[in-house]
Amino acid sequence: MRVAVVGAGPAGCAAAVELCRLGAEVVLLSNSGEGVGEQMPPEARPLLQQLGLLPLDGHVDCVGLRTAWRTDTLSEQSFVFRPFGNGWLLDRRLFGEQMRQRAVDAGAVLRQPVRLLSVACPRDWRLRIEGAEIACDWIIDASGRYAAVARRLGIRRHRFDRQFAVVGWLQTEADDVDATLTVEGDSGGWWYTGRLPRRRRVAALVTADRLDLKGWEKRLRSTRHVAPLLEHYHCCSPLVVRPADSSMLERSAGSGWIAIGDAAASYDPIASRGLVAALQSGIAAAALIGASSERLAAYHADLEQRFRGYLEERTRLYFS
């Protein structure tokens, strides 16, 4: 079976690794862009183990969460008593490299950087990229919220809110031993920060407000709990704006194709589902290559049911 995986983020790489184990011929197409989202929860550990990614070197162990949500008081949730132990605060560039290398080691052919130009299916699938055409039996759309394959197939995407994450990276020369992810709500959204390798931190504002990039750092420095963690840090790179809305394809699979990860359904970062859902869907997709239309329909129905549950949880969190 020839499978083209469009997108080499966590979902695409997980699918590529599993497909290679099943004996498929896999081409992994990467645009070399890295995602945003640095917290990998402990629940990802068995998935990473299955994919051969443990030990996960070069990242910061995350021992728990500290949150101040609709209150001035900071509460702490330790991972010590969770069955899977600590999570991680990821260097996303390094993690992306590790995922892609694992896929290559498993047998996938990595092509990067590439841009998908068109998708056609005269008899088998034909993907046109710059300077080449790739023939395959199945396509996995792992291209993130843009859903490059599904979009070209005319599949609509339903959005349930409008939200963005404004992300900045900061640097320090001082020692920092904090190993938690800190989350703090404010009147127009919420912030998170976590320590990263090489004396860096990430800080992000997730908001539905009109974006004010010039006022981002001033607003950051005025937070009650996040700001003290950044006292000795300075911004070291331009801000990055990423969509953080809740959205889902109206159809996530069809004859010869399947969408996974954020391409199929994307979540508010507050749910901490993005990376785990990406790995889960990549692993699940590998078992669905060549599946009947009934199994593909069941895949979408299950995804839809879990997404509805997530929307209910999100509504309770923000509006109850």
C-alpha positions in Angstrom: 0.0 0.0 0.0 1.4 3.4 -1.0 0.4 6.1 1.5 1.2 9.9 1.3 1.1 11.7 4.6 0.6 15.4 4.0 2.0 17.1 7.1 4.9 16.1 9.3 3.8 17.3 12.7 3.0 15.0 15.6 -0.1 13.4 14.0 1.5 12.9 10.6 4.7 11.4 12.0 2.8 9.1 14.4 0.8 7.8 11.4 4.0 7.4 9.3 5.7 5.3 12.1 2.7 3.0 12.5 2.2 2.6 8.8 5.8 1.6 8.3 5.3 -1.0 11.0 2.4 -2.4 9.0 4.5 -2.6 5.9 3.2 0.4 3.9 5.3 2.5 1.6 5.1 5.9 3.2 6.0 9.3 1.8 5.9 12.0 4.5 5.5 15.6 3.1 6.7 18.4 5.3 6.5 22.1 4.9 9.1 22.4 7.7 6.8 24.7 9.8 6.8 24.0 13.5 3.7 24.1 15.7 3.0 26.0 18.8 2.0 24.2 22.0 4.7 23.3 24.5 2.9 21.2 27.1 2.8 17.5 26.7 0.7 15.9 29.4 1.6 12.7 31.2 -1.2 10.8 29.4 1.0 11.0 26.3 3.6 8.6 27.8 2.1 5.3 26.6 1.7 6.8 23.1 5.3 8.0 23.0 6.4 4.6 24.2 4.4 2.9 21.4 6.0 5.2 18.8 9.5 4.5 20.1 10.1 8.1 21.3 11.1 7.5 24.9 13.2 8.6 26.6 12.2 12.1 25.3 15.5 13.9 25.7 16.2 17.6 25.5 13.0 18.9 27.1 11.9 20.0 30.5 10.0 17.7 32.9 6.7 19.2 33.8 5.7 18.2 37.4 2.3 19.8 37.5 0.0 22.7 36.7 -0.6 25.9 38.6 -3.8 27.8 37.7 -5.7 30.9 38.7 -9.0 30.8 36.9 -11.7 33.3 37.9 -9.8 33.8 41.1 -6.8 35.6 42.4 -5.6 32.5 44.2 -3.2 30.1 42.5 -4.0 26.5 42.9 -1.6 23.6 42.2 -2.1 20.3 40.6 0.8 17.9 40.9 1.4 15.0 38.5 3.2 13.0 41.2 0.1 10.8 41.9 -0.9 10.4 38.2 -0.4 6.9 36.8 2.0 8.1 34.0 4.2 10.4 36.1 5.5 13.8 34.9 4.7 15.5 31.6 7.0 17.6 29.5 7.5 21.2 28.5 8.6 20.9 24.9 11.1 22.6 22.7 8.8 22.3 19.7 11.5 22.6 17.1 13.5 19.8 18.7 10.4 17.7 19.2 9.5 18.1 15.6 13.0 17.0 14.5 12.7 14.0 16.8 9.3 13.0 15.4 10.5 13.3 11.8 13.7 11.4 12.5 11.7 8.6 14.1 9.5 8.4 11.1 12.5 8.2 8.8 14.1 5.5 11.0 10.9 3.5 10.8 11.1 3.6 7.0 9.2 6.7 5.8 10.6 8.8 2.9 10.7 12.4 4.1 10.4 15.2 1.5 10.9 18.7 2.8 10.2 21.5 2.4 7.4 21.0 0.0 4.1 22.8 -0.8 1.1 20.9 -2.0 -0.2 22.3 -5.2 -3.0 20.0 -6.2 -4.8 16.7 -5.5 -6.4 14.6 -8.2 -7.7 11.0 -8.4 -7.9 9.8 -12.1 -7.3 6.1 -11.0 -5.0 6.4 -8.1 -4.3 9.6 -6.1 -1.9 12.1 -7.7 -0.4 14.8 -5.5 1.4 17.6 -7.3 4.1 19.3 -5.4 6.7 21.8 -6.6 8.8 20.0 -9.2 7.2 16.5 -8.8 4.1 14.4 -8.7 3.5 11.6 -6.2 1.2 8.7 -6.9 -0.3 6.8 -3.9 -3.3 4.6 -2.9 -4.2 6.6 0.2 -3.7 10.1 1.5 -3.6 11.1 5.1 -4.3 14.8 5.7 -2.2 15.8 8.7 -1.7 19.4 7.5 -3.1 21.1 10.6 -6.0 23.5 10.8 -5.6 24.5 7.2 -6.5 20.9 6.2 -4.8 21.2 2.8 -6.1 18.0 1.3 -9.6 18.2 2.6 -9.8 21.8 1.5 -8.9 20.8 -2.1 -11.5 18.0 -1.9 -14.2 20.6 -1.1 -14.7 19.5 2.5 -16.1 22.4 4.6 -14.8 23.2 8.1 -17.1 24.3 10.9 -15.8 26.8 13.4 -17.4 27.1 16.8 -15.6 30.1 18.2 -13.0 32.8 17.2 -9.9 32.8 19.2 -6.1 33.4 18.7 -3.0 32.7 20.6 -0.3 35.4 20.7 2.9 33.6 21.6 6.3 35.0 22.6 9.6 33.5 23.7 11.8 35.0 26.4 15.4 34.5 27.5 17.3 35.0 30.7 20.7 34.6 32.2 19.3 33.8 35.6 18.6 30.4 37.1 15.0 29.2 36.9 14.0 25.9 38.5 10.2 26.2 38.0 8.9 23.0 36.4 5.2 23.7 36.1 2.9 25.1 33.5 1.2 28.3 34.9 -2.2 29.4 33.7 -3.8 32.6 34.6 -7.1 34.1 33.4 -7.7 37.8 32.9 -10.6 39.9 31.7 -10.0 39.3 28.0 -8.6 35.8 27.8 -6.0 33.8 29.6 -2.2 33.4 29.8 0.2 30.5 30.1 3.9 30.2 30.6 6.3 27.4 31.0 10.1 27.0 31.2 11.9 25.7 28.2 15.5 24.4 27.7 18.4 26.8 27.3 17.2 29.4 29.8 14.1 30.2 27.8 10.4 30.6 28.5 7.3 30.7 26.4 4.4 33.0 27.3 1.1 33.1 25.4 -2.1 35.1 25.5 -5.2 33.2 24.3 -7.9 35.7 23.5 -11.0 36.4 21.4 -10.3 40.2 21.7 -9.0 42.4 19.0 -5.3 41.7 18.8 -3.0 44.4 20.1 0.5 43.1 19.5 2.2 46.4 20.7 0.5 46.1 24.0 1.2 42.4 24.5 4.2 42.7 26.7 2.7 45.5 28.9 -0.3 43.3 29.5 2.0 40.3 30.2 3.9 42.3 32.8 0.7 43.3 34.6 -0.4 39.7 35.3 -0.5 38.7 38.9 1.1 35.2 38.7 2.7 34.9 35.3 4.7 38.2 35.5 6.8 37.3 38.6 8.0 34.2 36.8 9.3 36.4 33.9 10.9 39.1 36.1 14.4 38.4 34.8 13.4 37.5 31.3 13.4 39.6 28.1 11.7 39.0 24.8 14.1 37.4 22.4 12.0 36.8 19.2 9.0 38.4 17.4 5.6 37.4 18.5 3.7 34.7 16.7 0.0 34.7 16.2 -1.8 31.3 15.7 -5.5 30.4 15.5 -6.7 28.8 18.7 -10.4 28.2 17.7 -12.5 25.1 18.0 -13.2 23.7 14.6 -13.9 20.4 12.8 -14.3 19.1 9.3 -17.8 18.2 8.2 -16.4 14.9 7.0 -13.0 13.6 8.2 -12.6 10.5 5.9 -13.7 9.2 2.5 -12.7 6.8 -0.2 -8.9 6.7 -0.1 -8.3 9.5 2.3 -8.5 10.4 6.0 -7.9 13.5 8.0 -6.2 13.4 11.4 -4.9 15.7 14.2 -5.8 19.4 13.9 -6.8 18.8 10.2 -9.7 16.8 11.4 -10.6 18.6 14.6 -8.8 21.4 16.5 -9.2 22.3 20.2 -8.9 25.3 22.5 -5.4 25.1 24.1 -7.1 25.3 27.5 -8.2 21.7 27.0 -4.6 20.4 26.7 -5.8 17.9 24.0 -3.9 19.0 21.0 -0.7 16.9 21.2 -2.3 13.8 22.7 -5.2 13.9 20.2 -2.6 14.3 17.4 -0.7 11.2 18.5 -3.8 9.2 19.1 -5.4 10.0 15.7 -2.1 9.3 13.9 -1.9 5.9 15.4 -5.6 5.2 14.8 -5.4 6.3 11.2 -2.7 3.8 10.3 -5.2 1.0 11.2 -7.8 2.5 8.9 -5.9 2.6 5.7 -7.8 0.4 3.3 -10.8 0.3 5.6 -14.4 0.0 4.5 -16.7 3.0 4.2 -18.5 1.8 7.3 -15.3 1.9 9.4 -14.4 5.3 8.1 -17.9 6.6 8.9 -17.5 5.1 12.4 -14.2 7.0 12.7 -15.8 10.3 11.9 -18.8 9.5 14.2 -16.5 8.8 17.1 -14.5 12.0 16.5 -17.7 14.0 16.3 -19.0 12.5 19.6 -15.8 13.3 21.4 -15.7 16.8 19.9 -19.3 17.5 21.1 -18.2 16.4 24.6 -15.3 18.8 24.4 -17.5 21.7 23.3 -19.7 21.1 26.3 -16.8 21.1 28.7 -15.4 24.3 27.1 -18.8 26.0 27.5 -18.9 25.1 31.2 -15.4 26.3 31.7 -15.8 29.7 30.1 -19.5 30.5 30.8 -20.8 28.6 33.8 
